[in-house]
Amino acid sequence: MIRTEHEGIIAGKALAVLEAESLLDQARYVMSEPLEKISVTELRHMKTHMDLLNSKGAIQLQIHNKPAAVLVSTNHYEMMIAITNRLDEITKRLLRDDIQQAGSDFDAMFQQYTSKASRDAADSLFSASGEDLASSFEPGKTEKK
């Protein structure tokens, strides 16, 4: 059963990674167009640039022919927010799955450590006499018996 649950978690992670890659591809596509450049001086005629902004999604503002800021259309901005939110959801889901797996692994380990066989082995170890320990001693490479 643990193996099936683990396989489900791996499959869920694979789907999340594919979805994240798809979102990143969308973001790359959105950002792939070179930005139109306008000077800050031209901003006083912003109404004439709104069609350009809406068609391109973003315009680079320049001061003295150097990039100063990026003006983003509302649709472009909302798409970036949606992509960011979805990536955040994917990250949280992956983290939740990792925590679930760690919990399952801990539960299995705890069951093993608290089993009757484990208790019996610990009791045997702590009640062993010196002779019992000496008879089972195996010297290491640097020790002599």
Stockholm file with secondary structure:
# STOCKHOLM 1.0

chainA/1-145         MIRTEHEGIIAGKALAVLEAESLLDQARYVMSEPLEKISVTELRHMKTHMDLLNSKGAIQLQIHNKPAAVLVSTNHYEMMIAITNRLDEITKRLLRDDIQQAGSDFDAMFQQYTSKASRDAADSLFSASGEDLASSFEPGKTEKK
#=GR chainA/1-145 SS CHHHHHHHHHHHHHHHHHHHHHHHHHHHHHHHSCCEEEEGGGGGGHHHHHHHHHHHSEEEEEETTEEEEEEECHHHHHHHHHHHHHHHHHHHHHHHHHHHHHHHHHHHHHHHHTSHHHHHHHHHHHTCCHHHHHHHCCCCTTCCC
#=GC SS_cons         CHHHHHHHHHHHHHHHHHHHHHHHHHHHHHHHSCCEEEEGGGGGGHHHHHHHHHHHSEEEEEETTEEEEEEECHHHHHHHHHHHHHHHHHHHHHHHHHHHHHHHHHHHHHHHHTSHHHHHHHHHHHTCCHHHHHHHCCCCTTCCC
//
